[in-house]
Amino acid sequence: MVNPSSRRTPGLISGLYIITLLYFALGFVSIYSALTAILCMTIPFILLAKHEKKVWCHHYCPRASLIDLVGIKRNRWKKLPQIFTDGFLRKLLLWYFGLNLLFITGSTIQIAMGNMPAMPYIRLFIAIPLFPLPQLVQLEGPDWLIHLSYRLYSMMFSSTILGIAFARIWRSRAWCAVCPVGNLSNKLTPPGN
């Protein structure tokens, strides 16, 4: 007879939050490690194309694992505000992150062409300049690559802060209701999956 507590339930694989924590920690080793954010933005769509369902969101998302860990437990959940459920916040965040990616791409190209200086520091929510990260390993590289690394790190940092805040205010994985990757995946998922 199988012990009911040992049965594996479908859902998010536990322990993936380590990947998110490792991502932010490696930014202090070398900011170039932030380029792995490109994988975090492409793998969900590769899996969606292969499986025709949101495998990333339901099983593999390291950010969902982290915010599930730090979020309010189920018996203390608060009802999500209407802005979460009526689609407005979903659209707003999709536009925000779309513009963010556009700014990242445009500014990186301008730096590569020598038309503007790099911004080698973290920016919170695109607009709030913070500080450069201390680097344990000093690697030389072109200014545009340093800039791109900091912009991707900043975007991941900003969205993780939002995810943790939503999880602490309302409930675990409240971020998942408005996540731009999840939102795009919903739009691309074939009907019935």
KARAFEN-V767928 format. One record per residue. N is the residue number from 0. D_FIRST is the distance of its C-alpha to the first C-alpha in Angstrom with 2 decimals. Layout:
# KARAFEN-V767928
[[N | D_FIRST] [N | D_FIRST]]
This chain:
# KARAFEN-V767928
[[0 | 0.00] [1 | 3.81] [2 | 6.47] [3 | 9.00] [4 | 11.82] [5 | 11.02] [6 | 11.15] [7 | 14.67] [8 | 16.88] [9 | 20.00] [10 | 23.17] [11 | 25.38] [12 | 24.32] [13 | 24.70] [14 | 27.49] [15 | 29.84] [16 | 32.38] [17 | 33.39] [18 | 35.09] [19 | 37.22] [20 | 38.21] [21 | 38.98] [22 | 41.11] [23 | 43.28] [24 | 43.50] [25 | 44.60] [26 | 47.43] [27 | 48.98] [28 | 48.74] [29 | 50.30] [30 | 50.80] [31 | 50.44] [32 | 46.66] [33 | 46.86] [34 | 47.46] [35 | 43.71] [36 | 43.73] [37 | 44.82] [38 | 41.40] [39 | 39.76] [40 | 41.99] [41 | 41.55] [42 | 37.92] [43 | 36.72] [44 | 39.10] [45 | 38.24] [46 | 34.55] [47 | 35.70] [48 | 37.83] [49 | 35.07] [50 | 32.20] [51 | 34.42] [52 | 32.48] [53 | 32.52] [54 | 29.98] [55 | 31.98] [56 | 32.08] [57 | 28.45] [58 | 26.90] [59 | 29.56] [60 | 32.43] [61 | 33.17] [62 | 35.49] [63 | 32.92] [64 | 30.59] [65 | 33.51] [66 | 34.58] [67 | 31.06] [68 | 30.99] [69 | 34.46] [70 | 34.42] [71 | 34.30] [72 | 30.89] [73 | 29.79] [74 | 30.94] [75 | 34.44] [76 | 35.01] [77 | 38.48] [78 | 39.41] [79 | 40.67] [80 | 44.40] [81 | 45.73] [82 | 46.93] [83 | 43.30] [84 | 42.47] [85 | 45.79] [86 | 45.72] [87 | 48.78] [88 | 47.12] [89 | 45.10] [90 | 48.41] [91 | 50.23] [92 | 47.77] [93 | 47.69] [94 | 51.50] [95 | 51.57] [96 | 49.32] [97 | 51.11] [98 | 54.42] [99 | 53.06] [100 | 52.14] [101 | 55.57] [102 | 57.30] [103 | 55.33] [104 | 56.30] [105 | 59.90] [106 | 60.57] [107 | 59.05] [108 | 61.34] [109 | 64.32] [110 | 63.71] [111 | 63.37] [112 | 66.72] [113 | 68.30] [114 | 68.99] [115 | 67.18] [116 | 65.89] [117 | 62.22] [118 | 60.37] [119 | 58.53] [120 | 56.79] [121 | 53.95] [122 | 54.80] [123 | 52.71] [124 | 52.41] [125 | 55.05] [126 | 57.89] [127 | 57.46] [128 | 58.42] [129 | 56.71] [130 | 57.04] [131 | 56.45] [132 | 53.48] [133 | 54.40] [134 | 53.56] [135 | 52.37] [136 | 53.19] [137 | 56.47] [138 | 56.36] [139 | 59.34] [140 | 58.96] [141 | 60.80] [142 | 61.27] [143 | 59.56] [144 | 56.31] [145 | 56.37] [146 | 57.09] [147 | 54.25] [148 | 51.81] [149 | 52.91] [150 | 52.80] [151 | 49.21] [152 | 48.17] [153 | 49.99] [154 | 48.31] [155 | 44.80] [156 | 45.80] [157 | 47.27] [158 | 44.31] [159 | 41.86] [160 | 44.07] [161 | 43.98] [162 | 40.20] [163 | 39.80] [164 | 42.49] [165 | 40.86] [166 | 37.47] [167 | 39.19] [168 | 41.41] [169 | 39.16] [170 | 35.53] [171 | 33.32] [172 | 33.93] [173 | 36.98] [174 | 38.63] [175 | 36.33] [176 | 38.02] [177 | 41.33] [178 | 40.55] [179 | 43.05] [180 | 40.59] [181 | 38.12] [182 | 41.09] [183 | 42.37] [184 | 38.94] [185 | 38.78] [186 | 42.18] [187 | 41.26] [188 | 37.85] [189 | 38.28] [190 | 37.97] [191 | 34.58] [192 | 32.61]]
